[in-house]
């Protein structure tokens, strides 16, 4: 697997992000000798009315045909998953990554927050409110611990993530 990251400038717009993604894909092709999938994960939801992203914190993606625009520009299929970052990560690992030969895959992301997900038979397991087994909000500290934004005390995220005290 090859990875390359670009920082997102604060004033980026839709056409600039398309151009950046196209440039990134073309640069990575130099490292890959075989056909590979192109997968993009971004926060938000897909509208059942127009099939486009909505509710993304990357607001310039809202109501934009990013999938078809990228497919047109790159001349190949694109897979876009509109989910939270942990769910996107685990889903892609389970389908095309190191977990692709396993029936059930669990993954953890540690950073400013703590996330995780479970994929079974290449389907993300979800609960109410479109949340995939948010284990980071399980109680870790038996004596309570700090109050977290979810309203619970002592969540895994308050002890492991760097966003404590929100």
N, C-alpha and C positions, 0 to 999 in steps of 0.2 A: 504494500500500500504506500502511496506517495501522498503527502499532504503539503499544501501551500496555503498560507493565510494572507489576506489583504486587510488592512484596517479600513473601516468604513468612515469616510470623512463626515463631519457633522452636517454638512450642507448637501449631501448627496441627493440625487433625484432618481426617478425611475429609469430614464435612459442611461444614466451613468452606471447604475447598478447592473443593468443588462450588459453594457459594454465591459464592465469589470468581470462579470461571470464568463462571458464569451472569451475574453482575454485569458482568464485563468484556465479554462478548459483547453484552449489551444496550447498554452504553455505546458500543461500537464501531459498532453498527448506525446510530447517529446520523451517522457519518462516511461511511457507504457507502450509495449510492443504488441499488445493485443487489444481487442475490442473490450471496452469497459462501460459500465453503466454510469450515468450522470444523475445524481440524486441531490436534491436540495431540501433542506429542512428549514422551516421558518414558522414563527409563532402566528397564531390566528385561527381562523375557521374558514371553511369553504362554504360559500352561499349556495343553498339549494335552488335559488332563483336564477342566478347568473353564472354559477360555477367558478367564480373568481374569489380570491382571498378577501376576507373582511376581518376586522378586529385585530389586525396586526399592529404590534408596537413599532414596526417598520412601516410607518403610515403611508409612505409613497407606494407601497405594494398593494394597498387596499383598492379593490375594484379595477385591478390591472390584469390583463391576460398574460401573465408572466410565462406560464408553461408554453402556450402556443407561440409567443414571441421568441422564446429561447429555441424552441424546436425549429422554427423558421430560420433563425440566424445560424444555428449549428448544423442543421440538416440531419437531425437524429432525435429519437425520443428522449424525453426528459421526465424524470419522476420527481414530483414535488409533493412533499408531505407537509401539511399545515397542522402543526401540533406544538407542544412546548419542546424545548431543546432536548430534554432527557428522553422524551418519547420518540422524537425523531432519531436520536442517536441509537437507541436500542433497536428500533424497528429496522434501520438500515444495517446495523451489525447482524441482526438475525436473518435478514434476507440476502445481503450481498457481502457481509463481512465475516469475521472469524466465527460467528455463531451459526452460519448458514447450514451446517450439517446437523444441527441439533433441533429437536422438536420443541424444546422450551429454552428460552434464553432470558437471563436476568442481568441487568447492567446498572451501574451506579456512576453518577457524575458528581465530582466533588469540586467546589469552587466557591464563588460568593454564596451560592446556595448549595443545597444537596438535592439531587434528583435521582430518580431511578425508574425503571420500567420492566415489565415482564411481557414477553412475546411468546405466544404458544401457537404452533403451526402457522407461523408467519402472520399472525394477527395480534395486534396490540390489545392487551387486556385492559379494559377501562371500567371505571365506576361512574357513579353519578357526577354531574358537572363536567364530564369529558376529561376526568383525571385518571391517569393510569396508575393505580396502586401507589399513591403518594406515601410511601413508607417513611419519607423524611419527616413526616408529622406524627410518627409513632413516639410514644413516651420513652425517653432514654434515661432520664434522671428520675429515680424513684421518689426522691424527696421534693419533687416539684420542678426546680430549675426556673430559668427566666421565662416570663410571658412572651409568647411570640405572636406575630400578626394574625395567625390563624385562630387565636383565642385559647390555645392550649399552653400548658407549662411543660418545660423540659423536653421539647421535641428534639429529635436527632439533629435537625438543622441548626438549632440554637447552640449545640455543642460542637458540631463538626464544620458547619459552614462559616463563612466570614461575615455574613450579614446578621450578626446577633443584635438583639435589642431593637428590632424594627417595630 
